[in-house]
């Protein structure tokens, strides 16, 4: 159902999302229906808009536009953004401009081709913003006693299930797994794989030194592996095993091992290292498993390709709920971010580009900031859990269609 309403001086559009819509293609848990409201505002309503370095946002927007231009014009741009045809004027305009623009010229571009709208989810204007990064960890192309943890390539028996395929009880509610005797079965769990279920059956891309680092590489979905000779190989997401994701931070919080208010990547790692006899049992609570591929080449200043198929830009790429926000959507964030030590919060008001998604990124006012690679990026990402507001920049063609009153979709 889609309903439109109006208030004095503002154009507002409200969408009601059914639970299945919010979770499609994410492999995440089904959530309750969410009412999403867009409220058109002026650029002067975006806190800090004129102080941002808009030129930094042009390159990531251009990269996504190159993909948009190769997409069918009728394809939806998420729930909020109309269709690809609505985005083509802005994309063609930015692709005709120089690759680098001054901040003033970039700001003028966005102000000409877009109109901002405050995003509200289920009557809440503030949502949660977290961070992720590209870890750099030690590994080897060859197994050995110093490198006992395999990072597996995509198994050839991991498949998406046909709708009519008979199902084993283990595959109930799952979209992918393996086929055994013509029936859909769940794929091996993290515990089964750690205990050797894939050994000798699936090639290991690389072998890592530390199982905790390996687990968090799975959480991030990509990373850089420093080899014994000093060279670096990048690995990226290839596929999920099909099992739902379980947050081990939530597991530790529920058990009382960690205080609910103090859960971060740093505190989780610290607990796992301090409790090696219990670590495996906690890690195995997350049955989901990630398979990887090599991601070679590309600009080392950029991150790995996100779900949108373009390299991520540190501090400018945002992972979003793709059912709500189309890839390429410029999104203004009004939130805070931690310092690397996690002892202070600083203002984080900047233009981001939707270029990725994630299992835990569900909801209209929800985002995951890509901070880049290395220790400092990891520290900030690990601490970040900020409340804030989000504004979507919609193409003029979409914004002008928001009616002042009326009801559609009944």
C-alpha positions in Angstrom: 0.0 0.0 0.0 1.2 3.5 -0.9 -0.5 6.6 0.5 0.1 10.2 -0.1 -0.6 13.0 2.3 0.2 16.7 2.5 1.0 19.3 5.2 1.2 23.0 5.0 4.3 24.1 3.0 5.6 20.6 2.7 5.2 17.6 0.3 5.0 14.3 2.0 4.8 10.8 0.8 4.3 7.8 3.0 4.9 4.2 2.1 3.9 1.1 4.0 6.4 -1.8 3.6 5.3 -5.3 4.1 7.8 -7.4 6.0 8.8 -9.5 3.0 9.7 -6.4 1.0 12.1 -5.2 3.7 13.9 -8.5 3.7 14.0 -9.6 0.1 17.5 -10.3 -1.3 19.1 -9.5 2.0 18.9 -12.9 3.6 18.1 -11.3 6.9 15.3 -11.8 9.4 11.8 -10.7 8.4 10.9 -7.6 10.3 7.7 -5.9 11.1 6.0 -3.7 8.5 7.5 -0.2 8.5 5.8 3.0 7.4 8.2 5.1 5.5 7.6 8.8 5.1 9.3 11.3 2.8 9.0 15.0 3.7 10.3 17.4 1.1 12.5 20.1 2.6 14.9 22.7 1.2 18.7 22.4 1.1 18.9 24.9 3.9 17.2 22.3 6.2 20.2 19.9 5.9 22.4 20.6 8.9 25.9 21.5 7.7 25.1 21.3 4.0 27.2 24.2 2.9 30.2 23.1 5.0 30.6 19.7 3.3 33.3 18.9 0.7 30.8 18.0 -2.0 33.5 17.4 -4.5 34.4 14.2 -2.7 30.9 12.8 -3.4 31.0 13.4 -7.2 33.4 10.5 -8.0 31.4 7.8 -6.1 28.1 9.1 -7.6 29.7 9.0 -11.1 30.8 5.4 -10.6 27.3 4.3 -9.7 25.8 6.3 -12.6 27.9 4.4 -15.0 26.1 1.3 -13.8 22.7 3.0 -13.8 23.2 4.0 -17.4 23.5 0.4 -18.4 20.3 -0.6 -16.6 16.8 -0.8 -18.1 15.0 2.4 -17.7 11.9 0.9 -16.1 13.9 -0.7 -13.2 12.8 0.6 -9.8 15.3 2.7 -7.8 14.3 1.2 -4.5 11.0 2.0 -2.8 11.6 5.8 -2.8 13.4 6.7 -5.9 11.1 6.2 -8.9 12.7 4.4 -11.8 16.1 4.4 -13.6 14.5 6.7 -16.2 14.0 9.3 -13.5 17.7 9.2 -12.7 19.1 9.3 -16.2 19.1 13.1 -16.6 21.3 13.6 -13.5 23.5 10.7 -14.4 24.0 11.9 -17.9 24.8 15.3 -16.6 27.4 14.2 -14.2 29.1 11.9 -16.7 29.4 14.9 -19.1 31.3 16.9 -16.4 35.0 16.7 -15.5 35.9 13.8 -13.3 36.9 16.2 -10.5 34.9 19.2 -9.5 35.4 21.9 -6.9 33.2 21.7 -3.8 31.2 24.7 -5.0 30.6 23.2 -8.5 29.7 19.8 -7.0 27.3 21.4 -4.6 25.7 23.4 -7.4 25.3 20.1 -9.4 23.4 18.4 -6.6 21.2 21.4 -5.9 20.3 21.6 -9.6 19.4 18.0 -10.2 18.0 16.9 -6.8 15.5 17.9 -4.1 16.1 16.7 -0.5 13.5 14.9 1.6 13.6 13.9 5.2 13.2 10.2 5.7 11.1 8.9 8.5 10.5 5.2 9.4 7.5 4.2 11.5 7.1 7.8 12.8 10.8 7.9 13.9 13.0 10.6 12.4 16.1 9.2 14.0 17.7 5.9 13.1 20.9 3.9 13.7 24.2 4.4 11.9 27.1 2.0 12.3 30.4 1.5 10.5 32.3 -1.1 8.6 35.8 -1.3 7.1 38.2 -3.4 5.1 40.4 -5.3 7.6 44.0 -6.1 6.9 45.1 -9.4 8.4 47.9 -11.9 8.1 47.7 -15.0 5.9 49.3 -17.3 3.4 48.5 -18.9 0.1 49.7 -22.2 1.5 48.5 -23.9 4.7 50.8 -24.4 7.6 50.9 -24.6 11.4 51.1 -20.7 11.5 48.1 -20.4 9.2 45.5 -22.9 10.3 42.3 -21.1 9.3 41.1 -21.6 5.7 39.2 -18.9 3.8 37.0 -20.9 1.3 36.1 -20.2 -2.3 32.6 -20.6 -3.6 31.5 -24.2 -3.3 30.0 -25.7 -6.5 27.2 -27.4 -4.5 25.9 -24.2 -3.0 22.7 -23.4 -5.0 19.5 -21.3 -4.9 16.5 -23.5 -4.4 13.8 -23.9 -7.0 10.4 -23.0 -5.6 8.9 -26.4 -6.4 11.9 -28.4 -5.0 11.0 -30.9 -2.2 12.5 -29.7 1.1 14.2 -31.4 4.0 13.1 -29.8 7.4 16.6 -28.3 7.7 15.9 -26.1 4.7 12.7 -24.6 6.0 12.6 -20.9 5.3 16.0 -20.9 3.5 16.5 -19.7 -0.1 19.8 -21.5 -0.7 21.8 -24.5 0.4 22.6 -27.8 -1.1 20.6 -30.5 -2.9 20.9 -34.1 -1.6 18.9 -36.8 -3.2 16.7 -34.3 -5.1 15.7 -32.5 -1.9 16.7 -29.1 -0.6 18.9 -29.2 2.5 20.5 -26.5 4.5 24.1 -25.9 3.8 26.8 -26.8 6.3 26.8 -24.6 9.4 29.8 -22.6 10.6 30.5 -25.2 13.2 30.4 -28.0 10.7 32.7 -26.1 8.3 35.1 -25.3 11.1 35.2 -29.0 12.0 36.2 -29.9 8.4 33.0 -30.4 6.4 34.6 -28.7 3.4 38.2 -29.9 3.8 39.3 -31.5 0.6 36.0 -30.7 -1.2 36.2 -26.9 -1.6 39.4 -25.1 -2.4 40.8 -22.7 0.2 41.7 -19.3 -1.4 44.0 -18.4 1.4 44.9 -19.5 4.9 44.7 -17.1 7.9 46.6 -17.0 11.1 43.8 -16.1 13.5 40.3 -17.5 13.8 38.9 -14.3 15.4 40.3 -12.2 12.7 38.8 -14.6 10.2 35.4 -14.4 11.8 35.4 -10.6 11.6 36.5 -10.8 8.0 33.3 -12.8 7.4 31.4 -10.0 9.2 32.9 -7.3 7.1 32.6 -9.3 3.8 36.0 -8.2 2.4 39.5 -7.5 3.4 43.2 -7.3 2.6 45.4 -10.3 3.4 49.1 -9.5 4.0 51.2 -12.5 2.9 54.6 -13.6 4.4 56.5 -11.9 1.6 54.9 -8.5 2.4 52.6 -8.5 -0.6 48.8 -8.0 -0.3 45.9 -9.9 -1.8 42.4 -8.5 -1.6 39.5 -10.9 -1.0 35.8 -10.0 -1.4 32.4 -11.5 -0.8 31.3 -14.3 -3.2 28.2 -15.8 -1.5 26.5 -16.6 1.8 25.8 -20.1 2.9 22.1 -19.4 3.2 21.7 -19.6 7.0 20.4 -16.4 8.8 23.0 -14.1 10.4 23.2 -14.1 14.2 25.0 -11.3 16.0 27.5 -12.7 18.5 27.4 -9.4 20.2 23.8 -9.9 20.9 24.6 -13.5 22.1 27.2 -12.2 24.5 24.9 -9.4 25.7 22.0 -11.8 26.3 24.2 -14.2 28.3 25.5 -11.3 30.5 29.1 -11.9 29.3 29.1 -8.3 28.0 27.0 -5.3 29.2 24.4 -4.3 26.6 25.7 -0.7 26.6 29.3 -1.7 26.0 29.1 -4.0 23.0 31.5 -3.1 20.2 33.8 -4.9 17.9 36.6 -4.2 20.3 34.8 -5.5 23.3 33.7 -8.7 21.5 37.3 -9.4 20.3 38.6 -8.8 23.7 36.1 -11.3 25.2 36.9 -13.9 22.6 40.7 -13.7 23.2 40.2 -13.8 27.0 37.9 -16.8 26.9 39.5 -19.1 24.3 37.8 -22.2 25.8 34.4 -20.7 25.1 35.2 -18.8 21.9 34.2 -21.5 19.4 30.8 -22.1 21.0 30.0 -18.4 20.8 31.3 -18.1 17.2 29.2 -21.1 16.1 26.1 -19.4 17.3 26.3 -17.5 14.0 25.5 -20.4 11.6 25.9 -18.2 8.6 29.2 -18.6 6.6 30.7 -16.4 3.9 32.6 -17.6 0.9 35.2 -15.4 -0.8 36.9 -14.6 -4.1 40.1 -12.7 -5.0 39.5 -9.1 -5.9 42.7 -8.0 -7.6 43.6 -4.7 -9.3 41.7 -1.5 -8.9 42.6 1.7 -7.1 44.3 0.9 -3.7 42.8 4.1 -2.3 39.3 2.7 -2.8 37.6 -0.2 -1.1 36.4 -3.4 -2.6 33.3 -3.5 -4.8 30.1 -3.1 -2.9 26.8 -4.7 -3.7 26.2 -2.0 -6.3 29.2 -3.4 -8.2 31.5 -0.4 -7.9 34.5 0.2 -5.5 33.5 1.7 -2.2 34.8 5.1 -1.3 36.0 5.6 2.3 33.7 8.0 4.3 31.4 8.4 1.3 29.9 5.0 0.6 26.9 3.9 2.6 25.4 0.5 3.0 21.6 0.8 3.1 18.4 -1.3 3.0 18.2 -1.9 -0.8 14.5 -2.5 -0.6 14.1 1.2 0.4 17.0 3.1 -1.2 18.2 2.4 -4.7 21.9 2.1 -5.3 23.3 5.5 -6.3 21.0 7.5 -4.1 22.7 10.5 -2.5 21.9 10.5 1.2 22.6 13.3 3.6 23.5 12.1 7.1 23.1 14.2 10.3 24.7 12.1 12.9 27.9 11.6 14.9 31.0 9.4 14.7 33.5 8.2 17.3 37.1 9.1 17.4 39.5 6.2 16.8 39.9 5.7 20.6 36.2 5.6 21.1 36.3 8.2 23.8 34.6 11.1 22.0 31.8 11.7 19.5 32.3 14.2 16.7 29.7 15.6 14.2 29.3 13.6 11.1 27.3 15.6 8.6 28.1 14.7 5.0 26.8 13.5 1.6 27.0 9.8 1.2 26.2 7.6 -1.8 24.2 4.3 -1.4 26.5 1.7 -2.8 26.2 -1.4 -0.6 23.9 -3.4 1.7 24.2 -5.9 4.5 22.1 -8.5 6.4 21.8 -6.3 9.5 21.0 -3.1 7.5 17.2 -3.1 7.6 15.0 -0.1 7.7 14.5 3.3 6.1 16.7 5.3 8.5 19.5 2.9 8.8 23.0 3.0 7.4 26.5 1.5 7.6 29.3 3.9 6.8 32.3 2.5 5.0 35.4 3.9 6.7 38.1 2.4 4.5 41.0 0.1 5.3 43.4 -0.4 8.2 43.6 -0.1 11.9 42.2 3.5 12.4 39.2 2.7 10.1 38.6 -0.5 12.0 38.7 1.3 15.4 36.1 3.9 14.2 33.9 1.4 12.6 34.1 -0.9 15.6 32.9 1.9 18.0 30.3 3.5 15.8 26.7 3.1 17.0 25.2 6.5 16.5 21.7 7.9 16.3 20.9 10.4 13.6 18.7 11.6 10.7 18.8 10.8 7.0 17.7 12.9 4.1 17.3 11.4 0.6 18.2 13.5 -2.4 15.6 12.7 -5.1 15.8 13.6 -8.8 13.7 16.6 -9.6 11.4 14.3 -11.8 10.6 12.2 -8.7 10.2 15.1 -6.3 7.8 17.0 -8.5 5.5 14.0 -8.7 4.9 14.1 -4.9 1.2 15.2 -4.8 0.0 17.5 -2.1 -3.0 15.3 -1.3 -4.6 12.1 -2.5 -4.4 8.4 -2.0 -2.8 5.9 -4.4 -2.2 2.2 -4.3 -5.5 1.0 -2.9 
